[in-house]
Amino acid sequence: MIDRKADAHWEGTLKEGKGRIKLGSGAFEGPYAFGTRFENAPGTNPEELLGAAHAACFTMALGHQLSTAGHPPASLDTTATVHLDKVGEGFSITGVDLVTRGKVPGVDEALFQKLAKEMSEKCIVSRALSVPIKLQATLIG
């Protein structure tokens, strides 16, 4: 089993509070707040980080499948747009749009489309978006 970790810290109310997100690898640490999530304030947010993870996972998986099919990509670039919408009383992630562009010598359009479609459904992050979540909660003080 391979475990990857990230930490989040929060202080205060939803609208006035602030927090920090830190990746376990140390590759990123940054602020998040109501403004970074629901407005356009500087900083990051959970949906943006999810989009980055999804784009990276999908692109890596597609590159592997293309290589396995005998067409290693010269380059693949993917943008993931995570849709956060008001649903009922709260907000929900209602979908993710993956837009990918590939420079892949020798591959035909049909195979490229087939493999891209498969990986949009089968990459690790795509599959994780509907898995059960285990929770351990401890109240301190």
Order of alpha helices (4+ residues) and beta strands (2+ residues): beta-beta-beta-alpha-alpha-beta-beta-alpha-alpha
